[in-house]
């Protein structure tokens, strides 16, 4: 627990709240001026919030069916919302935003300005996950590797939360340096999401989570869906860019 002004705050909730606050402030500070009307912004924001919330809870719930069944028996329908995961929230938020844009009739990309705020927020949130130790489902398998850390049970484990932070810092730095001249709006966000889905698919094998779906977890299958989504996205964007290229007749 974190002692602040006489209160004892749970590290996961504390850093999660801090992540939302700081991430949003960074977005407001560095976002570019757009011509999106307030009405369209509301639709997109609602889509993002609902999509993230539903996706995060649903994917987390499907990780362990027996735990989900117990939660529903104990709490009723709200038992579905007892857990959450970044992967489900990210994928659900993407679908929610795209749905909101469809409803609002907005066709331009809105994601590139979210790369840094999102990465910073995810890093801050992962600090809370790491400090929560065994109470959080983000710890890794036992290991004799040099980076192994005891998270509370006397066993050195992969500090997968810290791996997440390191990966996010590296991928954001690479994206900002090497895609400054991006081929189209939305490219940086798409590259960020694709990289994260690919990373999370692999890193889940270092966690002692249940993998009941053909040897994969619900998080990994969500990553597969995310990678499929962006594979189609990149193909469509490439064809659109090719179609818009001038044709020279000699």
Buried (B, 14 or more C-beta within 10 A) or exposed (E): EEEEEEEEBBBBEBBBBBBEEBBEEBBEEEEEEEEBEEEBBEBBEBBBBBBBBBBBBBBBBBBBEEBBEEBBEEEEEEBBBBBBBBBBBBBBBBBBBBBBBEEBEBEEBBBBBBBBBBBBBBBBBBBBBBBBBEEBBBBBBEBEEEEBBEBEEEBBBBBBBBBBBEBBEEBBEEBEEEBEEBEBBBBBBBBBBBBBBBBBBEBBBBBEBEBBEEEBBBBBBBBBBBBEBBEEBBEEBEEEEEEEEEEEEE
